[in-house]
Each structure stands twice: as structure tokens, then as C-alpha cells.
Amino acid sequence: MTDDRESLLQLASNLVDRARALGADFAEATARSGWELSTKVRLGEAELVEEAGHRGVSLRVIKGQRVAVTSTSDLSEPGLARCVSDALMLAELSEPDDCAGPADPSELASPPFPYLELYDPAVEGVTADDALDRARRAERAALDFDPRITLSEGATFSRTTGASARVISNGFSGSQRGSYASLVVTPVAEDQGGKRRRGFHWSARRHLAELDPEASVGQEAARRTLAKLGARKVPTAEAPIVFDPDIARSIIGTFAGCILGGSIWRKSSYLVGREGTPVASPLVTLVDDPLLLRGPGSRPFDGEGLASRRTVVVEAGVLRTYLLDSYSARKLGKKSTGSAAVAGGSIGPSTSNFILSPGTLTREEIIASTPSGLYVTEMMGFGFNAITGDFSRGAAGFWIENGELAFPVSEVTVSSNLNTMLENIDAIGS
């Protein structure tokens, strides 16, 4: 891929100018391009090689408080003209919305934007052959780790690079470029009773050199698979739970969906009206930080052109703010937190890098401090009610006895309420 940010800026600017010339009160356009490669091997044989590029634009217009969104990958002159005319036609059919409108021009970010090291040219240099070799080495490391690893669901190496440009008729224009590479290995071991146990491990980074070595990813996947052998159920009980970091991510992600402005003004979150009140243990501080160098969710500016900023959402257990774009901020009588994101041309609030501040205890120390309970390493299903906070998901992991992992556990369900779970946190890992 060539660096086409300038041409994407011109394309987006052209679309905005056309829309304004044809009567739009406000217009914003996003132009994107990208190139993705995905490869998979299973038992050493290539199962998938898929490579594709994309290039397209999306346009959002407002006319008389009526909003419409269109998008196209037809970048010919007729295609762009149709994209603009369709947007204006759809706007005429929309219902007026008093809260629709651009961000305050006085709050727009201006260059130079922060350099966040989101792009690595080495990522797009990975060829299909190279990607297959990386996947093979990772899978072979898993299969060679232990003779009990006899099968595999495969190893996948993927990489993507892309660029985007955003132009808004209130005076903002900006572009960015990014890359991402990932490797996942999923070995399988035979267990008693004819059951098969599947484990996996993965590594993903924006910069290729920061990916974990293929052998270590494969070996860790094998270790996690073997640890599941002999898994059994446990009786129904109320017990302490320790969440593995990967699963803690899922819990925090569930909470993140409840503090977005759209969920709040629609009253579809149990956190409505909870600003300034405790929503978690005093040990819990949650920060949304889009300015992390090489962060997976980092961005120099948000989807409305506002400067990215670090936002403390929960401080020592107290909910300090929701994450808002301009629309949800108007709905709630507040100010945007610079949290807007573009999805299919539409704008809405989103997290960037949503982080639980670490504690001081190691994994081993937390387990050792638990006389009896469940260490959760896997969760299945989506049993969560955002309005009530009720939580119920399938789980697997290990039973803790006398401060040690005693035996693997499967086919259990963890049921509680997210509000109760967060308020009862008594330790956070380092």
C-alpha cells in the first residue's frame, strides 16, 4: 500500500463541498482505504489464504435538523454524485432532531496532531507465504509441546493496514494511518470419556516486532489446553471468583457498554443517574485513554474532530462521567468527552483504550489468598441485562482449594449482578 492519506483527504473534502453546494447545512465525510491478509493452517496444511483491499467513502449530512448517512465504494464520478444526492434525498425523508448538529467549532482539534506510532510498515511487508510460515511455526510448537496434543483447530496469522481521512464542514480535516497484526493458535487434546479439550493463546500488536514469538504463543496454547484435561463440574454454591486477565477484559467491556452516552439517554443502562455515586469497589479506577502510544484503540482525534483526551470514568469506585459524543451530550445537557467514533458513517460514543488501573498483587498472590473458589479462564454466551445489571454466563476454569488451583472445571454458570460484582471486588492484579 502507498500512503494515500492526501488523496483520501481530497476525496472527503470533495464530497463535503458537493453536499454543501447542493443545500446541506452541514456535511462530514470519511474516506478509508485498507489492505488485509488472513491465513490459516491446520496440522501444517494451508486452509485459508485471503487477501483483499478496500477503498470507500461515507457521508453524513444535516439539513434542517434532518440527518442522513450514505456510503459507497464506487468512487467514479457518477458514484460520488449518487452518494451525495442520495444523502440529501434521505435527509428530506428523515424526522427533524433538535439535538442533531456538529461539535462546537471552538473545541475542534488542530494540527499538529499527536503522533501515536499507530503504523508499522513492516506489517504490510508480511507476504502470504511469510504469514503461513508464522502460523505453521506456532502450530508446530503446540503439537510438539506434549504427545497428548494430537489435534489442532489450526493457527491463524492476520495483518491489516489502512488509512482514513475525515473532513467536516465546520472547519476540521485530519487523517491517520494504522496497522495491526495478530496470531492465534488453538490446539486440541483428547480427554477421558471421548471428550476433546480445546485451548488457545494469542498475541496482537500494532507493530510486528512486538508480537510474541510464534513458539511461545504455540507453547502457551498447548499449556492452556493440557490444563483442561480432567475438567469436571462443581456443585451449585456461592463462592469467591478470581477472573483471569483475559476474562477481566470481558467484564470491564461489559461495564463499558453501560457508560456510553447512547445507553444513558435511552435509559437502557443500570447506571442512569449514577454520576457522582459509588458503582464499584474503592479499588476500581477506570480510565479511557486514546493517547497511548501504539494502543489498539488510540486515536489523535475523535470522530467529530475533537482533540483526544484522557478521561477518568470511575475514580476509586465513584462514577465521574459517562463517555459522550456531541449528540448524547446535548441529550443529557452535558459536554462531549471527545469520545465520538465513526461506524458506517454514523457517529456515536465509544471507548478507545478502556483500562482498569492495576493493583499490586500478582496472580499467584490473589489465588493464594483465596481459601476456596473459582478461577475463571473462559466465559461463553452473552447473558447480561444492561438495564438491571443481571449477569449470567457459562464459564470454565479451575477450582481453588487452600490457595491453590486444585482441578479444572467446566460446564458451570456464573450468575450475579454486575453492580454487585464490581462493588464486591476485594483485589486487583498487577
C-alpha positions in Angstrom: 0.0 0.0 0.0 1.1 3.5 -0.7 0.5 6.3 1.8 -2.7 7.7 0.3 -3.8 10.0 3.1 -3.6 13.1 0.9 -5.8 11.6 -1.8 -8.3 10.4 0.9 -8.4 14.0 2.3 -9.1 15.3 -1.2 -11.8 12.7 -1.7 -13.5 13.5 1.6 -13.2 17.3 1.0 -14.7 16.9 -2.4 -17.7 15.1 -1.0 -18.3 17.7 1.7 -18.1 20.6 -0.9 -20.6 18.8 -3.2 -23.1 18.3 -0.4 -22.8 21.9 0.8 -23.2 23.2 -2.7 -26.4 21.2 -3.1 -28.0 22.6 0.1 -26.8 20.7 3.1 -26.5 22.8 6.2 -23.7 20.6 7.5 -21.7 17.7 6.0 -19.0 15.4 7.1 -17.2 12.7 5.1 -14.8 9.9 5.9 -12.7 8.3 3.2 -10.9 5.0 4.0 -8.6 2.6 2.4 -7.1 -0.6 3.7 -5.4 -3.9 2.9 -6.0 -7.2 4.8 -4.4 -10.6 4.8 -5.7 -13.6 6.7 -4.0 -17.0 6.6 -4.8 -20.3 8.5 -3.0 -23.6 8.7 -4.3 -26.8 10.3 -2.0 -29.7 11.0 0.6 -28.0 8.9 -1.5 -27.6 5.8 -2.8 -24.3 4.5 -6.5 -24.0 4.9 -7.0 -20.3 4.1 -5.2 -17.5 2.3 -7.4 -14.5 1.8 -6.1 -11.1 0.8 -8.2 -8.1 -0.1 -8.1 -4.3 -0.3 -10.9 -1.8 0.1 -11.5 1.9 -0.5 -14.7 3.8 0.1 -16.3 6.9 1.5 -19.2 7.7 3.8 -21.1 10.9 4.0 -23.4 12.4 6.8 -25.5 15.4 6.0 -27.8 17.6 8.1 -30.4 19.8 6.5 -33.0 21.5 8.6 -32.1 19.3 11.6 -32.8 16.2 9.5 -29.9 13.7 9.3 -29.0 11.1 6.7 -26.0 8.9 6.1 -24.8 7.2 2.8 -21.7 5.3 1.8 -20.2 3.9 -1.3 -17.2 2.1 -2.7 -18.0 3.3 -6.2 -15.5 6.2 -6.4 -16.3 7.1 -10.0 -17.8 10.5 -10.8 -21.3 9.1 -11.2 -20.9 7.0 -8.0 -19.8 10.0 -5.9 -22.6 12.2 -7.3 -25.1 9.5 -6.4 -23.8 9.2 -2.9 -24.3 13.0 -2.3 -27.8 13.1 -4.0 -29.0 10.0 -2.1 -27.9 11.6 1.2 -29.8 14.8 0.5 -32.9 12.9 -0.6 -32.8 10.7 2.5 -32.5 13.8 4.7 -35.7 15.1 3.3 -37.4 11.9 4.4 -36.0 12.0 7.9 -37.6 13.4 11.0 -36.1 16.6 12.4 -34.0 16.1 15.5 -33.3 19.1 17.7 -30.1 17.6 19.1 -28.5 16.9 15.7 -25.6 19.0 14.7 -21.8 19.3 14.6 -19.4 19.7 17.5 -18.6 23.2 18.8 -16.1 24.6 16.3 -14.2 26.2 19.2 -13.4 22.7 20.6 -12.0 21.2 17.3 -8.5 19.7 17.3 -6.0 21.4 15.2 -2.6 20.2 13.7 -0.1 19.1 14.6 -2.0 16.1 15.9 -0.2 13.9 18.4 2.0 11.2 16.9 0.9 7.9 18.5 3.0 5.4 16.5 0.0 3.6 15.2 1.5 2.4 11.9 4.4 0.0 11.2 5.4 -0.5 7.6 6.8 -4.0 8.5 3.2 -5.2 9.0 2.2 -4.7 5.3 5.5 -6.3 4.3 4.3 -9.7 5.6 3.6 -11.8 2.5 1.1 -14.7 2.3 4.0 -17.2 2.4 5.5 -15.5 5.4 2.2 -15.4 7.2 1.6 -19.1 6.6 5.1 -19.9 7.8 4.5 -17.9 11.0 1.2 -19.8 11.6 2.9 -23.2 10.9 5.7 -22.5 13.4 3.2 -21.6 16.1 1.1 -24.6 15.5 4.1 -26.9 15.3 5.3 -25.6 18.7 1.9 -26.5 20.2 1.9 -30.0 18.7 5.5 -30.7 19.7 4.9 -29.5 23.3 3.4 -32.7 24.6 2.3 -36.0 23.0 -1.2 -35.6 24.4 -1.6 -32.7 21.9 -2.7 -34.7 18.9 -5.1 -32.4 17.1 -5.5 -28.8 16.2 -8.2 -26.4 15.2 -5.5 -24.5 13.4 -3.3 -21.4 13.7 -4.2 -18.1 12.1 -2.0 -15.2 11.3 -3.6 -12.0 10.1 -2.4 -8.5 9.3 -4.1 -5.3 8.3 -3.0 -1.8 7.3 -5.2 1.2 6.5 -5.6 4.9 6.3 -8.6 7.2 6.8 -9.3 10.9 6.4 -12.1 13.0 8.0 -13.4 16.3 6.7 -16.1 18.3 8.4 -17.8 21.4 7.1 -17.3 23.2 10.4 -13.6 23.5 9.7 -12.0 20.2 10.7 -9.9 18.0 8.5 -7.4 15.3 9.6 -6.1 11.9 8.6 -4.4 8.9 10.2 -2.8 5.6 9.3 -2.6 2.4 11.3 -1.5 -1.3 11.2 -2.3 -4.4 13.2 -1.0 -8.0 13.2 -2.3 -11.0 15.2 -1.5 -14.7 15.7 -3.8 -17.2 17.4 -3.2 -21.0 18.0 -5.9 -23.5 19.0 -4.6 -27.0 19.9 -6.9 -29.9 20.9 -6.2 -32.8 23.3 -8.2 -36.0 23.9 -9.7 -36.3 27.3 -11.4 -39.2 29.1 -14.8 -40.2 28.0 -14.0 -39.3 24.4 -14.2 -35.6 25.1 -11.9 -33.2 23.4 -10.5 -30.2 25.2 -9.6 -27.1 23.2 -7.5 -24.2 24.4 -5.9 -21.2 22.7 -3.5 -18.4 23.1 -3.0 -15.3 21.0 -0.8 -12.2 20.5 -1.8 -9.0 18.7 0.1 -5.7 18.3 0.3 -2.7 16.0 4.0 -3.2 15.4 5.2 -6.5 14.1 8.3 -6.7 16.2 6.2 -6.6 19.4 4.3 -9.7 18.6 5.1 -12.6 20.9 7.4 -15.2 19.2 5.5 -17.9 17.4 7.0 -20.7 19.5 5.9 -19.1 22.8 2.3 -18.5 21.5 2.1 -22.1 20.5 3.6 -23.5 23.7 1.3 -21.4 25.9 -1.7 -22.5 23.9 -0.6 -26.1 24.5 -0.2 -25.5 28.2 -3.7 -24.0 28.5 -5.2 -26.9 26.6 -3.5 -29.6 28.7 -4.6 -27.8 31.9 -8.2 -28.5 30.9 -7.8 -32.3 30.9 -10.0 -34.0 33.6 -12.3 -31.0 33.9 -15.5 -31.5 35.9 -18.5 -29.7 37.2 -18.8 -28.4 40.8 -21.9 -28.2 43.0 -24.0 -25.1 43.0 -22.5 -22.7 45.5 -21.9 -19.1 46.4 -18.2 -18.7 46.2 -15.4 -16.1 45.6 -14.3 -15.7 42.0 -11.0 -14.7 40.6 -11.0 -13.6 36.9 -8.1 -14.3 34.7 -6.9 -11.1 32.9 -8.4 -12.1 29.6 -11.8 -12.7 31.3 -11.5 -9.5 33.4 -11.3 -7.7 30.0 -14.7 -9.1 29.2 -16.2 -7.9 32.5 -14.8 -4.4 32.0 -16.0 -4.4 28.4 -19.5 -5.3 29.6 -19.4 -2.3 32.0 -18.1 0.0 29.3 -21.2 -0.6 27.3 -23.2 0.8 30.2 -21.4 4.1 30.5 -21.8 5.2 26.8 -24.0 8.3 26.3 -26.4 6.5 24.0 -27.2 3.9 26.6 -27.7 6.7 29.2 -30.1 8.9 27.3 -32.1 5.9 26.1 -32.3 4.8 29.7 -31.0 1.3 28.7 -28.3 1.2 31.4 -28.4 0.4 35.1 -26.1 3.4 35.6 -28.6 6.1 34.6 -28.5 8.8 37.2 -25.4 7.3 39.0 -22.8 10.0 38.3 -21.1 11.0 41.5 -22.1 7.8 43.3 -20.2 4.6 44.0 -20.6 2.0 41.3 -17.6 -0.3 42.2 -15.2 -1.1 44.9 -12.8 1.7 46.0 -10.0 -0.4 44.4 -11.5 0.3 41.0 -10.3 3.1 38.8 -11.2 3.0 35.1 -9.7 5.3 32.5 -10.4 5.8 28.9 -7.1 6.8 27.3 -6.9 7.3 23.5 -3.4 8.8 23.6 -1.5 5.6 24.5 1.5 5.0 22.2 0.7 2.1 19.9 -2.5 1.4 21.7 -5.1 -0.7 19.9 -7.8 1.9 20.4 -5.6 5.0 20.2 -6.6 8.0 18.0 -5.3 11.5 17.7 -8.8 13.0 17.4 -12.3 11.6 17.8 -14.9 11.1 15.1 -16.2 14.7 15.4 -12.7 16.2 15.1 -12.4 16.9 18.9 -8.9 16.5 20.4 -8.4 13.1 22.1 -8.1 13.3 25.8 -7.6 11.0 28.8 -10.9 10.6 30.7 -11.2 9.2 34.2 -14.6 7.4 34.1 -14.5 5.7 37.5 -12.3 7.0 40.3 -11.8 4.9 43.4 -15.1 3.3 42.7 -17.1 6.5 42.1 -18.6 7.1 38.6 -17.2 10.5 37.5 -18.6 10.8 34.0 -20.2 9.0 31.1 -18.5 8.8 27.7 -20.2 11.2 25.4 -20.2 12.5 21.8 -21.9 15.8 21.0 -25.3 14.3 20.3 -25.6 12.3 23.5 -24.1 15.3 25.4 -26.9 17.6 24.1 -29.5 14.9 25.0 -28.2 14.9 28.6 -27.4 18.6 28.9 -23.6 18.0 29.2 -20.4 18.5 27.2 -18.8 16.0 24.9 -15.9 14.0 26.4 -14.3 13.6 22.9 -15.5 10.1 22.7 -17.2 10.1 19.3 -16.4 7.3 16.8 -17.5 6.7 13.2 -19.2 3.5 12.3 -20.6 3.1 8.8 -20.8 6.9 8.5 -22.9 7.3 11.7 -21.5 8.9 14.8 -21.8 7.5 18.3 -19.8 7.5 21.6 -17.3 4.7 22.1 -14.4 3.7 24.3 -10.8 3.9 23.0 -8.3 2.2 25.3 -10.5 1.5 28.3 -8.2 0.5 31.2 -8.7 -0.9 34.7 -5.8 0.6 36.7 -3.7 -2.2 38.1 -3.3 -3.2 41.7 -0.2 -4.5 43.4 -0.9 -8.3 43.8 0.4 -10.9 41.4 -1.9 -13.6 40.1 -0.3 -16.2 42.4 -0.8 -13.9 45.4 -4.5 -13.5 44.7 -5.0 -17.2 44.3 -3.1 -18.0 47.4 -5.3 -15.6 49.4 -8.4 -17.5 48.3 -9.2 -20.5 50.6 -11.9 -21.8 48.2 -13.4 -20.5 45.0 -13.3 -20.5 41.2 -10.6 -19.2 38.9 -12.3 -18.3 35.7 -10.3 -18.6 32.4 -13.1 -18.8 29.9 -16.7 -17.4 29.5 -19.4 -18.3 27.0 -22.6 -16.7 26.0 -24.0 -13.1 26.4 -26.3 -13.4 29.4 -26.3 -9.7 30.5 -29.2 -7.3 31.0 -27.8 -3.8 30.8 -31.0 -2.3 32.3 -30.9 -4.3 35.5 -27.3 -5.4 35.6 -28.2 -9.1 35.9 -25.3 -11.2 34.8 -25.3 -15.0 33.9 -22.7 -16.6 31.6 -21.3 -20.0 31.1 -17.8 -20.4 32.5 -14.8 -22.7 32.7 -11.6 -22.5 34.7 -10.1 -24.1 37.9 -11.3 -24.7 41.4 -9.2 -23.1 44.1 -8.7 -25.1 47.3 -6.4 -24.0 50.1 -5.0 -21.2 48.0 -4.0 -23.5 45.1 -5.5 -24.5 41.7 -6.9 -27.9 42.6 -8.6 -29.2 39.4 -10.1 -27.9 36.1 -13.8 -27.0 36.0 -16.2 -26.9 33.0 -19.9 -26.7 32.3 -20.7 -24.2 35.1 -22.6 -20.9 35.0 -21.5 -17.7 36.9 -24.6 -15.8 37.9 -24.8 -12.5 39.8 -25.4 -8.8 39.1 -22.7 -6.6 37.6 -23.3 -3.8 40.1 -22.8 -6.3 43.0 -19.8 -7.9 41.3 -18.0 -4.6 40.9 -18.8 -3.3 44.3 -17.5 -6.6 45.9 -14.1 -6.5 44.2 -11.5 -7.0 47.0 -8.3 -7.4 45.0 -7.0 -6.3 41.6 -4.0 -7.9 39.9 -0.8 -6.2 39.0 
